[in-house]
C-alpha cells in the first residue's frame, strides 16, 4: 500500500495513539477523519506546516516500525498518509486561530473541525502554493480537490431534488429507490451503467411495489433526472433531447445510465455503502419495509452483525430438501439423523486474538460481567463488532473484537443491542440502557467498528 502511495520511497505519515475513552475530543477526531482533510501541524503555540490526507488506515505493525512505542508501550497506530506537504516560511501564531475555532488552548491532542469552520480562519494562514505531488505518484485525471469524497456523496444523497406528495409532504421515492437499485449493482460487482431497457424492467417493478401509494410508475424520471444529484450519468442521448427525452426516444436509442465513476468507487466500501443506505432509509423511505426491499435487491446480510458466509448452491438446495423432508417426517424417528455433504466458504478466524481478548477480560462479558463455565473451564465468546462475512467484510483484529457471554453475543450479532457514542450499551428497540461497556487498557476498541455496528442497528430499527 505504501509503495503505491509513495513510489519515490519516501512515506509521509502522521499517527495517533489509541485512547480508552469512549467519546472524547480525540476519539471523535479519529472517528470522523476523511480523505481530503487538511492537517495543520502545531508546536510551540504556532502552526508550522500543513498537508492533505490521501489515505487512512490502522496498523500497529507499521507504526512500531516507523515510530517505535512510547513509555506506556503504545504506538501511533491510527495513521494518516499525507501529501501536498507545505512547511510555512514563518510559524503562524495559533492562539487567535484556536480561539476562533473554539479549541482549548494550548492544543494538546488531535482535534477536528468542519470545512466550514476552517474556511472562517483560512485567511489567517499562508496562501496555498499548490505544491507538487510526491515524485513518481500519478494524480487521477481529475484533481483530488474536485473528486467526490464520502461526505460529498452523503451530502448529495441528502439533497436529492424529489417531488413531494401534496397531501402529507412525503418525498417521492422514485430517485431513492433507483439509487438503492444502483447501490445493489455495485455491491454485486455488476457494471455501474445499465441500458434503459434493463433499468426499466428492474426499477419499474420497484416503483410499483415500494413507491408512494397512488404514484405513477415512471422509471424514465429517475433514469434522467438523477443527473441533477451530481452522482449519476446518462450516456447515449443526443443534445436535442430537450429537458427530458420521451420514452419513445429512450426505447429507440437505448442509452445507458448509472452512478458516476467516483460514486461507484466510494460505494464499493462497505462502510460508505451502509451509511448511504441508512441515509436513504431515514430521509426518504421511512415507511417502507426495508428488509423486504433489500432482500428484493439482493442486498442481503444486513440483518445480522456477522454477515453471510459464502454458501454453495448445493447447500441452498439441501436446505430446501430438508424443509420438504421435515414437513413429511413421521411423528417419531428412529436411529441417527440422516446426513448430507455440503460445501461452503467461511472466513478463517485468528485463534490467537480470540484467546487474547478472552484472557484480557478474564473470560468476563464486557456487557454484564458474567463469567460462565463449561466443562470445568471458564467460557466466553469473542464477537466481531464489524462482521467478517459479506457484506461487512470486517478485519480479524483485536480492535474489532468484544469479549461477551453467549447471551449478549447472540443479542449483539442479532442487532438487538448496540453501543452508543458515550460507550453505553443500549437495546436497539426502545433505547433502554444496559450499562456502560466495560473496557480494558490492553484492549482498545476501534470506534469506527462501533460506528458501523450502530449504523446496522439503526438500519434495522
Order of alpha helices (4+ residues) and beta strands (2+ residues): alpha-beta-alpha-beta-beta-alpha-beta-alpha-alpha-alpha-alpha-beta-alpha-alpha-beta-alpha-beta-alpha-alpha-alpha-beta-alpha-beta-alpha-beta-beta-beta-beta-alpha-beta-beta-beta-alpha
